[in-house]
Amino acid sequence: MTQETLQAATEQMEKTIEATREDFGSVRTGRANPGLYSKVMVDYYGSYTPLQQLASFTTTDARTLLITPFDVSALRNIEKALSDSEIGANPSNDGKVIRVVLPDLTEERRKEYVKLVKTKAEDHKVSLRNTRRKAKETLDKMVKDGDVGEDEGTRAEKELDAMTRRFTDEIDEMAKRKEAELLEV
């Protein structure tokens, strides 16, 4: 029974790690990256659709991204969604493709992004701790109800703590790498 609880907690924590990767991927560094626009939603025939489903992306150089819509009639809506996004780049279209040239990051903007990364990392660590708390409550209830012995409950709790520490360290490491990438000129 304790293994099922620990397995469920592990799966939830792995989902948190994946969400952290996605969040960090959407934070802009100095290079053009299609992942920057992974959360941009486009009004496509009355419903909001992820940009990734409406266009292909090509990185032409370090700061230029070429976006080619699958349906040319969506060009205006894609351009508007890109302009409204918080990436801070101005798209331009030539009737067939959209070019996004990312401006150089200023030192001040880099520091803002570092702060944003730290905030996101802390939010995800809170999510890990919440998962740990729920699993611990389940384990405590099992011990209290007599479903498992106290020794097994204690062992499972130690395993849960080690797992939480491992995932928290992984988020810290990812944040450190992203911070180094942001501060790289």
C-alpha positions in Angstrom: 0.0 0.0 0.0 2.8 2.4 0.8 4.4 1.7 -2.5 1.3 2.8 -4.4 1.3 6.1 -2.5 5.0 6.6 -3.2 4.5 5.7 -6.8 1.6 8.2 -7.2 3.7 10.9 -5.5 6.6 10.1 -7.8 4.4 10.5 -10.9 3.0 13.8 -9.7 6.5 15.1 -8.9 7.8 14.1 -12.4 4.9 16.0 -13.9 6.0 19.0 -11.8 9.5 18.7 -13.2 8.2 18.5 -16.8 6.1 21.7 -16.1 9.2 23.4 -14.8 11.1 22.5 -18.0 8.2 23.9 -20.1 8.1 27.1 -18.0 11.8 27.7 -18.2 11.7 27.0 -21.9 9.3 29.8 -22.4 11.6 32.3 -20.7 13.5 34.3 -23.3 17.3 34.1 -23.4 19.4 36.0 -26.0 18.7 33.4 -28.7 15.6 32.8 -30.9 13.9 29.7 -29.8 10.5 28.3 -30.9 9.8 27.3 -27.3 9.3 31.0 -26.5 6.0 30.9 -28.2 4.8 27.5 -26.8 2.1 29.2 -24.7 0.9 31.7 -27.3 -2.8 31.1 -28.3 -4.2 32.3 -31.6 -7.8 33.2 -32.3 -8.3 30.8 -35.2 -11.9 30.7 -36.6 -13.4 31.6 -33.2 -11.5 29.2 -31.0 -8.1 29.7 -29.4 -5.5 27.3 -30.8 -1.8 26.9 -29.7 0.5 28.6 -32.2 2.5 25.4 -32.5 -0.5 23.8 -34.2 -0.9 26.6 -36.8 2.6 27.2 -38.1 6.1 25.8 -38.5 9.1 27.5 -37.0 12.6 28.0 -38.4 15.5 29.7 -36.7 17.3 31.7 -39.4 20.0 33.2 -37.1 20.6 33.7 -33.4 17.9 36.4 -33.1 15.5 35.8 -36.0 12.6 33.3 -36.0 10.7 32.6 -39.2 7.1 31.5 -38.7 5.3 29.9 -41.6 1.6 29.4 -41.1 0.0 26.2 -42.5 -3.1 28.3 -43.5 -2.1 31.7 -44.9 -5.6 33.2 -44.0 -4.5 32.9 -40.3 -1.5 35.2 -40.9 -3.1 38.3 -39.4 -4.4 36.5 -36.3 -1.0 34.9 -35.7 0.7 38.3 -36.1 -1.7 39.9 -33.6 -1.2 37.0 -31.1 2.6 37.4 -31.4 2.3 41.2 -30.9 0.1 40.7 -27.8 2.5 38.1 -26.3 4.9 39.1 -23.5 8.0 38.1 -25.4 8.8 41.7 -26.3 9.4 41.3 -30.1 7.7 42.9 -33.0 6.6 40.5 -35.8 6.5 41.6 -39.4 4.9 39.7 -42.2 5.4 39.7 -45.9 2.1 38.1 -46.9 3.4 34.5 -46.6 5.6 34.3 -43.5 6.2 36.2 -40.3 9.6 37.2 -39.2 10.3 37.9 -35.5 13.5 39.6 -34.7 14.3 39.5 -31.0 15.9 42.6 -29.7 19.1 42.3 -27.7 18.5 41.8 -24.0 19.5 44.7 -21.8 21.2 44.0 -18.4 18.1 45.2 -16.6 15.9 42.9 -18.7 18.2 39.9 -18.0 17.9 40.5 -14.3 14.1 40.7 -14.5 14.2 37.3 -16.3 16.5 35.8 -13.6 14.0 37.0 -11.0 11.1 35.4 -13.0 13.0 32.1 -13.2 13.6 32.1 -9.5 9.9 32.8 -8.9 8.9 30.0 -11.2 11.3 27.7 -9.6 10.0 28.5 -6.1 6.4 28.0 -7.3 7.3 24.5 -8.7 9.1 23.6 -5.4 5.9 24.6 -3.5 4.0 22.2 -5.8 6.5 19.4 -4.9 6.1 20.1 -1.2 2.3 20.0 -1.6 2.6 16.6 -3.3 4.8 15.5 -0.4 2.4 16.7 2.2 -0.6 14.9 0.6 1.4 11.7 0.3 2.5 12.0 4.0 -1.0 12.5 5.1 -2.0 9.4 3.2 0.8 7.4 4.9 -0.1 8.8 8.3 -3.7 7.7 7.8 -2.6 4.2 6.8 -0.5 3.9 10.0 -3.3 5.3 12.1 -5.9 3.0 10.6 -3.6 0.0 11.1 -3.3 -0.8 7.4 0.5 -0.7 7.7 2.9 -1.0 10.6 4.7 2.0 12.1 8.1 0.8 10.9 6.8 0.5 7.3 5.2 4.0 7.6 8.4 5.5 8.9 10.4 3.8 6.1 8.0 5.1 3.5 8.2 8.6 4.9 12.0 8.6 4.8 11.8 7.4 1.1 9.2 10.2 0.4 11.6 12.8 2.0 14.5 11.6 -0.1 12.4 11.6 -3.2 11.2 15.2 -2.5 14.8 16.3 -1.9 16.0 14.8 -5.2 13.3 16.5 -7.2 13.8 19.8 -5.4 17.5 19.6 -6.1 16.7 19.0 -9.8 14.6 22.1 -10.0 17.4 24.1 -8.3 19.9 22.8 -10.8 17.6 23.6 -13.8 17.1 27.2 -12.4 20.9 27.6 -12.0 21.4 26.5 -15.6 18.7 28.8 -16.9 20.1 31.7 -14.8 23.6 31.2 -16.3 22.1 31.0 -19.8 20.3 34.3 -19.2 23.3 36.2 -17.9 25.5 34.9 -20.7 26.2 37.8 -23.1 
